[in-house]
Amino acid sequence: MQFDLLTRTKYTLDDVGGSLSWGAFRAFVHNLDTGSALARDLGKETGWENTLATNCILADIYDLLQIIHVDLCALGGKKRQIKPYPRPGRKEDNKRKLGKGALPIEELREWLRRAGNGKR
């Protein structure tokens, strides 16, 4: 309770009955959401207060709808690509390719010799 009061109102439990009336304190406790420390202590946490979880679910639903859309377009003879919803933290430049294939081992050894000034 102390944590919720401090982080949400700047009052402490010592202020109840003084600068924070008992009625205001009751209204505060009565209207705490499931993300509060009190709700967690009482075991009433639902897990839905985290917007990251719901955003991930929405992005997954978007991706599934894209797959359905592409499949329906394919039935009509149209070719479309699936475009997943961009997620934060993922690099979108996955199309960038370096080189044209594997380097033959002898060329790799020669390159390493030149790069290491003959130390290898």
C-alpha positions in Angstrom: 0.0 0.0 0.0 2.8 2.4 0.9 4.4 1.9 -2.6 1.1 2.6 -4.4 0.6 5.8 -2.3 4.1 7.0 -2.9 4.3 6.3 -6.6 0.8 7.4 -7.5 0.1 10.3 -5.1 3.3 11.3 -3.3 1.5 10.7 0.0 2.6 8.1 2.6 0.5 6.1 5.1 1.6 8.6 7.7 -0.5 11.2 5.8 -3.7 9.3 6.1 -6.1 11.0 8.5 -4.0 14.3 8.2 -3.2 15.8 4.9 -4.9 12.8 3.2 -8.4 12.3 4.5 -9.7 8.9 5.3 -12.4 9.3 2.6 -9.8 10.1 0.0 -7.7 7.1 1.1 -10.7 4.8 0.9 -11.5 6.1 -2.7 -7.8 5.6 -3.7 -7.7 2.0 -2.4 -11.1 1.2 -3.9 -10.1 2.3 -7.3 -6.6 0.8 -7.6 -6.1 -1.2 -10.8 -4.8 -4.7 -11.3 -1.3 -3.3 -11.9 -1.0 -2.0 -8.4 1.3 -3.5 -5.7 -1.7 -4.1 -3.5 -3.5 -6.1 -6.2 -0.3 -8.2 -6.6 0.0 -8.8 -2.9 -3.6 -9.9 -2.7 -3.1 -12.2 -5.7 -5.5 -10.3 -7.9 -3.0 -9.7 -10.7 -4.5 -10.7 -14.0 -1.5 -10.2 -16.3 -3.4 -7.9 -18.6 -2.2 -4.6 -17.2 1.0 -4.9 -19.3 0.5 -3.2 -22.6 3.5 -5.0 -24.1 1.6 -8.3 -23.9 -1.5 -7.0 -25.6 0.6 -5.3 -28.3 2.3 -8.6 -29.0 -1.0 -10.3 -29.3 -2.4 -7.7 -31.6 0.7 -7.9 -33.8 0.3 -11.7 -34.0 -3.4 -11.3 -35.0 -2.3 -8.8 -37.7 0.2 -11.4 -39.0 -2.4 -14.1 -39.1 -4.8 -11.9 -41.0 -2.0 -11.1 -43.5 -1.6 -14.9 -44.0 -5.3 -15.4 -44.6 -5.3 -12.4 -47.0 -2.4 -13.8 -49.0 -4.0 -17.2 -49.2 -7.3 -15.7 -50.4 -5.5 -13.7 -53.0 -3.7 -16.8 -54.2 -7.1 -18.5 -54.7 -7.9 -15.6 -57.1 -4.7 -16.0 -59.0 -2.9 -13.0 -57.5 0.5 -13.4 -55.9 1.1 -11.3 -52.8 3.8 -11.4 -50.1 3.2 -11.7 -46.4 4.3 -8.5 -44.7 4.5 -9.1 -40.9 3.8 -6.2 -38.6 7.0 -4.5 -37.6 8.1 -5.3 -34.1 10.2 -3.0 -32.0 13.8 -4.1 -31.7 13.8 -6.1 -34.9 16.0 -5.0 -37.7 14.0 -4.5 -40.9 17.0 -4.7 -43.3 17.0 -8.5 -43.4 17.0 -8.2 -47.2 20.6 -7.0 -47.2 23.0 -9.7 -48.4 26.7 -9.6 -48.2 28.8 -11.5 -50.8 27.6 -14.0 -53.4 28.3 -17.2 -51.6 30.8 -19.2 -49.6 34.5 -18.3 -50.1 36.6 -21.2 -51.2 38.9 -22.3 -48.4 42.2 -21.5 -50.2 41.0 -18.0 -50.9 40.0 -17.6 -47.3 43.4 -18.8 -46.1 45.2 -16.4 -48.5 43.0 -13.6 -47.3 43.8 -14.4 -43.7 47.5 -14.5 -44.4 47.4 -11.1 -46.1 45.1 -9.6 -43.4 47.3 -10.9 -40.6 50.5 -9.7 -42.2 51.7 -13.2 -42.7 51.4 -14.2 -39.0 49.0 -17.0 -39.7 
